[in-house]
Amino acid sequence: MLGALRSAARHGGGCHLKWARTFASGKKIVAPPMTYISGEEMSWYTMRLIREKWVEPWIDTMQWENFDLSCKNRDETGDQVLHDAVASGAKIGAIFKEPTITPTADQVKEMGLSRAWGSPNGAMRRGWNGITISRDTIHIPGVKLGFDKPVFFERHAVGGEYGAGWKSVGKGRVLTTFFPEDVKEKPVIIDGREVKDSENAVVVYDNPLDNVEDLAHIFFSRCLEAGIVPYVVTKKTVFKWQEGFWQKMKKVFDAEYKEKFAAAGLLKNTGGELQHLISDAATMQIIRWTGGGFGMACHNYDGDMLTDEVAQVHRSPGFITSNLIGKSDDGTLIKEFEASHGTVADLYKAHMRGEETSMNPLGMVVALLGAMEHAAALQPAHKDEVFRWTGHVREAVYAAFREGRGTRDLCGPTGLTTEQFVDTVLSDLKARMASGECASVYTPPQVEAIAPSRKLSWQYEKVDETAMKKFFEKYDVDSSGEITFDEFVDMTLELGIAPLKKEGTALKEKRAEIKASIETPI
């Protein structure tokens, strides 16, 4: 099913010319049932614009089930809205979720809430039998981001620190005991220890392993289809309890995928085997492997941390997907799609003050399209029409960024505001939909992709522009605003970075040796 869904996404779901007649009549596409969960702040505002301007003119959403998961609505319903949303998602199997707030103590007071409602993610993962959270890099053809090729991540959706129980205690003894389900069996002492500090945090959690085989199939299938080299990440050298995760992943790989990956040439650099990476090493490699083309599967907490690092290498969380995959009782995959970023509170506060904002909705748009395509795959009565619309939206958004009509995080100060971006994509979408044609995927010419301005890099914040200007003017001796070759040579010589001939290099190395021998104390 994963393969069919991705293939359909790339090829527009199998476009037919009959669509030209369908859209010429102005008839809306009937979207299949989907659970739509709205959040709040800037992400909610931006998605409201997108629904009004991109979705509603072409899509009949009457079969969507909508749930408002804002803090105030959760408070007013006693969190019944969360339980209803989870039930809806389990029933339908295709969910789109906007970013939501997990209120702090200060926000509880600010919003006048009755209590600090917890993150809805735990309830969703339990209610949908969560297996994995897939977080992948988003790539815009023709635009250079962080990784050249896709990077896939599977984060185990259950267990670990996120479901931990804990208490703050004083001096004493702690005994952790397991009581088997069969009461006839004897209890097992997991751990016993003395805590000697006057204040201690005692934490207990578990790592469920029954669904790791499902995670393995999802991960390896996705990597194989995309031509990506898979790795499994744990800290099992220190955390011995993580050995079981690695063993289950390797067992599935060796039995069902090893030969396929080898035939595809994806194990050439891994010794012909599935490779395990210690989480410390994975942290290093994510920074080094900017060519992309790799995937990592790991425990819940490691996946959370490492995908944040992937997001930074790939420019921002706005260019990363976050899709929860679970399984219904009949084996059908339940998929929840959302962006990996939050509600973007700072932009919303600026918006509420009447200031211009430039919100990049790419992650949320990709999530919405993914949810709609999964819904159409589950109930394919109008699949072709849905895929045609999602294909045109995707290409219109990508074209905006590629052509300099994107938001300011990618296009710099000349980028568009939130509202301008929605409108420019709308204008393009109207033309694409009116054509009666299928969406065609843009293929960049064989030239270097557009690299974002270095001024957008976090390092630029520490650059002294005034000093840089004086430095430039020192070598721009004719004040032309450009540095000639001779001026460039003078600059590289003074900085000591001018490329040298072979004999020059040898002489420089000899002088360095002499200087070192003089300066080295005896």
N, C-alpha and C positions, 0 to 999 in steps of 0.2 A: 504494500500500500504506500509506503514511503517513497518508493521509486516512482510509482505512477503519479503521485501527487506532485513531486518535484518536476517530473517531466512535463506534466500538464502546465505547471506554472511557467516553465521556460517557453513553451510553445503555444501559450494562449488557450490551452484546454481543447485544442482541436477546432480551429476557427472555420466557420462555414459562411458562404456568401449570403445565406438566408438572413443573417443578422442585419444586412443593409436594409431589408424590408422591415424587420422588426423595429429598428430605431427610427426609420423614416416616418413610421406611424406615430412616434412619440410614446409608445407603450413602455412602461417601466419594467425592469427586470424584477422578477419575483425572487427575492433572496430567501434561501432556505432557513429554517429555524437556527438561531444562534443566541447565545447568552451574552448580553452586552452589559458590562459593569462599569459604571462611571465613577470617577474619583473627584478630585477637586484642585483648586488653584490653577496655575497657568496651563498645566497639561489638560485639565478639564475644559478651560476656556478655548484652547486651540482646537481640541477635538470637537467642540460644539460648532465652531466655524466650519470645520472640515465636513461634519455630518450635514450641515445646512447647505453648503456650497458644492461639495463633491459627491456626496452620497444621495441625498434626497431627490435631486433632479432626475436621477437615472434609476435608483434602486427603491423597490417597494420593500420596506422593512417591517411590514405588519407582523411577520412571524418571529421577529426578534423579541426576546424577553429581556426587558431593561431593568436594571437594579442600581439604585443610587447608594453607593457605599461611602458617601461623605460622612465625616465624624458626627455631624448634627443629625443626620438621618439614622445612623446606627444608634445614636443616643435616644432619639425619639421612638424608635421601634424596639428598644431593648435588645438590639443586635439581631432581631428576627430577620431583617433584610439580608444579613450575611448568610444565615441558615437557608433562606429561600434561594439566594444566588447559588449557593453550593448545590442545592437540590436540583436547580435548573441546569447547571452545568453537567451534573452527573446524568441527567435525563437526555440532554441534547448532544453532549460530547464535543461541542465546538464553542469556545469562549474567547471573547476579547475583553481585556481589563485595562482600564486607564490606571495610572499611578494613584495610590491612595496614601492617606496620612495615618501613621500610628502616633497618636498624640502624646506629647510629653506632659509633665506636670504643669508647666507654664501654659501649654496650649489648652489643657483641660480648663484652667481658670479663664483664659482668654475667650474660649468658645462657650463657656458656661455649661460644660458637659457634666453629667452626673458621675462619671468615672473615666479612667484612662483605658479606653478600649484597646485591646491587643491587636497585633498584626493579623489581618485576615488570612495570611498565607498558610499558616498552620492548619486552619480549618479546611482550606481549599485542598491542600495536599492530602489530608486524611480523607476528605469526602470524595476525592477523585482518585484515590489509590495511587498517589503520586509515585512515579518511578524515577524520573530524572528531570532536571531543568536544563534544557538545551540553550546554550548561549553562544551565538555565532557572530562573526564579524559581518557587517553589511558593506557591500562594495558597490560603488557607482562607476559604471564603465566610463573610462576616459578621465577619471579624477583620481589623483594619487592621494591615498590616505596613509595609514600606518603600515599595515601588512599588504604585501602585493597580492597574495592569494588568500582564500578563506581560511579562517582558523575556527575549528569546532570545539565546543566544550560540553561535556556531560557532567552535571553536578548532581550527585545522589540526592534525591528530593526528600529523604527522610533520615531521621536519626541525628546523632551528633549533638553538639552544644545547643542547638536551637530548640530541642525538646527536653533540655536538662531540668532536673529538679534540684533545688539547692536550699540551704539554710545557713544563716550566719550564727555560729556557735562559739562558745568559749573553750576553756581547757576541758579535756575529757577523752573519751574513746569513741570511735566510730566503727560500726560493724555493718557491712553491706551483705545482705543475705538474699539468695534466690530461692523462691518457693515454687517447685514444679506445679504445672497445671493439675497433674495427677496427685491428689493429696496423700496417696499411699507412699509416694516417693519421698525420700529424705530431703530436707532443705540443704542447700549448698552455700557455704560461706564464700563470697566473692573476694572480700577484702576486710581486713581488720587492722586498725591503726590507732595510735595515740596522737591527739592533737594538743600541742603544748603552748600555743600562743593564746593570749587573752581574747583574741578575735580571729576567727577562721571562717572561710567560706568553704563549705563542704558541698560538692557538686556530684550528682549522679546522672549518667546518661547511658544510652545504649545505641548500638549501630545495627539495625535490622538488616539481614542479608538475603532474605527470601527472594526479593525482587531484583537482585543484582544481575541475574541471568537475563531478565527482560531489559535492563539497562544496557547490558553487553550487546544484545541483538540490535537495539536501537542505535547504539553508538557505532558499532562495526558496519552496519548496513549503510548508515549515512556517510561514513568515511569512505567506504568502498565505492559507493556511487559517485562521490565527489572527487575521487582520486586523492585522498588525504591520508597521510601516514598517522596511524593511531599510537598513542602512548597511554599507559595507566600510571597515575600519580598517587603515591601514598607516603606516609612517614613511618613505614612498617619496621624500619631498622630500630626505631625508638619505641613507637607505639605498636607493640606486638599484636594487639587486637585487630590491626588493620590488614594483617596477612590474609584473612579470609576473603576480603574484597578482591585483592590481587589474584588469589587462586581461582576464584569463581570467574573472573574476567578472562584469565588465561585459558581456563578449561573450555569455555565457549569458543574462544578464538581458535585454539588449536584444533578443536573438533569440527568447526563449521566454516571458518573464515581464512585460516592460514594459507591454504592452497590458492584461494581466490586472490588474496592480497599479493602473494608471490607472483602469480600469473600476470597481475596488473603492474608488476615492477615496483610495488610500493614498499618492499622490504629490503631493497638494495643497500640502504644505509643503516639498517638496524640488525645486520647479521642474519637476516632471514627469519627473525623471530619478533614476537610482540615484545616491545621494550618497556621496562618499568623505570620510572623516574622518581627519585626522592623529591619531595615537595620543594626542598631548598634548591635543587638543581633545576626544577621546572621554573622556579622564579627567575633564575638566570637565563634560561633558554628562551623564555618568552621575550625578553629584551633583545636577545641576539638573533633569533630566528625571524627577522622582519620580512623575509621572503614568504612567510606563511606556509600554507599547505600541510599543516599538522593539526592533530586533534588530541585532546586530553580528557580522560575520564577520571573522576576523583570523588572523594567523600564530600559531604555537604559543606563543611566549613572551608576546606581547601578550595573547593570550587567557587565559593563566594569570594574569597580573597584573590585567587588567581585570575578570575574573570574581571575583577576591578583593574588588575594590572594590564590585562589584554585591552581593556577599554582605553586606558591611558596611552598605550602604544598606538592604538588605532584612532587617536585624536580625542574621543570623548565617549561616555556611555550612550550618547545619542546614536552612535554607529554600531551598537551591539543589540542583538535580539535577546529575548528572555522568554522561553516557551516551556511551560510545565506540561509534561506528558504523563498521563496516568492510564489506567485500564479499567474498563467496566467489567461487570461479572461475566459477560459473554465474550470477553477478550478484545472487544473493540477499543481502539486507542481513544482516550479523552485528551484533547489538546487545548490548553489555555495559552493565549498569546498576549504578551504585553511588552512594553519597552523596558529597558534595564535601568532607566533613570527614574528620578522621583517626580514630585509635583512641581518642581522649579519655583519655590516660594519667593525667591528674590525677584524674579521677573514678574510674578503676579502682584507683588507689593508695588512695583514700579507701574504696572498697568493700572492698578487701583488709584495710584496718584495721578493718573492721566499722562504718564510718560510713555515714550515710544519703547517698544520691546521688539526683540528679534528672536523668537522661539523656533528652534529647529524641531519639527515634528516627525522627522524621518523614522525614528525608532517606532513611534506609535503607528505611523502609516503602514510600515512594513508588517507590524503586528496585526493591524486591522485586516489587511489584505490576506495575510496568512490564515486568520480565523475564518474569513469568508470563504476562502478556497477549501479549507478543511470541511466547513459546513456543506459546501457544494459536493465534496467528495463523498460525504456520508449520505447526503440526499441529492442525487445527481439529476433531478428532473430539469433544472435550469442551469446545469453546470457550465455548458458552453458559453451562455450569455454572461454568467457571473465572471468567468475567467477572462472573457474579452474585456469587461470593464476593469477588473483588477490589473490586467496587463497594461491597459492604457494609463491608468492612474500611476502605476509604478514607473512607466517610461516618462510620463509628464513630470513627475517629481525629480527623477534622475536628470532629465534634460535641463530643468531649472538650475540645479546646482552646477551642471557641466557648462552651461552658457552664462554663468555669472549672475543668475537671477535667484541665488540662494540666500540663506540667512547669514548673519554676520559672523557666526562662529566658523564658517568655512570661506565666505567671500570677503571677509574683512569689513572695514567701515562703510564701504559702498553697498554692502548687502542689504536686503530688503527687511522691512518690518514684518512682524508676525502676520498682520492682515494683508500686506502687499504680497507676501509669499503665497498665501492661500489664493489670492486673486490671480496671480500670474499663472499658477498651476491650473486654476479653473479655466482661464482663457485657452490654454493649450489643450486641456481635456475636452472642451467643447468641440474644438476643431478635430481632434482625434476621433471622438465618438461620432461626429457627423459624417466622417469619411466612410463609414460602413465597413471599414477594413479591420483586420486583426491587428493586434499590437505587435510591432516588430522590435526585437531587442537590438539596441544600439551596439554596433561593433566599432570600437575606437580604431582609427588608422594606426599604422605601425610607426608611431612616433612616441616620444616620451610623454607620459601622462602629465596632466597639469598638477604641479606641486603647489600646495597652499603657501602663501606668503610666510617667510620666516618671522615676520612681525607677529604672527599669530601664535608662535611657539612660546611656551612658558618661560624659556630662557631669556626671551627678549625683554621681559619685564625688568631684568637687572642691567640692561644695557643703558649707558649714559649717552643719549643721542647728541648732546652738545659736544661732549668730548670726541665722539665719533666724527662729527662734522669738522672739528678742528684738525683731527687726524687726517681726514680726507683732503682738506684744503692744503695741508702741508705738502702733499705730493701732487696735487692738482695745481702745478706752478703757474699755468697760464690761465687759471680761473675759468676754464671752459665748461666745468661741470662734469667732465669726463677725464679719466686717467688714460693717457697714451701708453704705448708699450714701453717707451723709455722711462716714463714716470713709474710705471708698474715695476720695471726692473729695479729702479732705485729703492722702491718700497720693500721689495722682497729681500734685497741685499741688506738693508738696514734691519729688517726683522729677523734675518738669518734663516729664511725659509726658501731661498732661491735654489732651484735644482742645480746640482753640480755635475761636471763631467767626471769620469771615472777617476782620473788622477786628482781632481779637486776633492773628491770624496775621501780618497786615501790620505791626502794631506790633512784634511780636516780631522779625520780619525786619529792620525799620528799626533797632531797638536793636542787633541783631547786627552790622549794617553799621557803625554808629557805633563800637561797641566794637572792631571789626576795624581801623577807620581810626585809632583812637587807639593800638592796640597794635602796628600795623605800623610797623617802623622806616623812616625816610626814607633 
